[in-house]
């Protein structure tokens, strides 16, 4: 199978747990699908419909850290209340995107909007794209999300949207149970391929 691989890097990234409100903000171990589609939309400059964008991704990071952060909570008035909380983030990360449509890959050469993976200050750098030939075979998955259930897959189970709506306020679309595979597991499934150059498995989502 032919695909276009885009490599992105950054210093820090964080992905909030859905529906979690507490004095500590932990991070998910890898970006959920909606974050990845948001990244592509930023590069393209408009909302990307997952039905028109088949993709796979693999995320790696070298460390995890946390620190105290001051946030300001605004009410309906002009006044703001400050609060201090622990926030966790992932460090020195790499994200490989695999795109079937070349036009989406080319958008990362001249992105319309800043590329972020997490919060506003967590910038991403795109290092170009390459055409690759993927093998359909048993492969080891790690650092990606797959729909539940997928035989042989293991990972954190969360109810997550496939994408957020283009209108404001944003609405979650395509909500279902996903497995975030943050530890290696080997499996064979439809939609699963292996990148022979990098040696990791990739699982495709989206597309019609």
Secondary structure, DSSP 8 states (H G I E B T S, - for coil): -EEEEEEEEEEEE--B-TT--SSEE-B-SS--HHHHHHHHHHHHTS---GGG--EEEEEEEEEEEEEEEEEEEE-SSS-EEEEEEEEEEEEEEEEEEEESSHHHHHHTTS-SS--BSSSTT-B-EEEEEEEEEEE-S-EEE-SEEEES--TT---EEEEE-SEE-SSSS--EES-EEEEEE-S-EEE--TTEEEETTT--EEE-B---
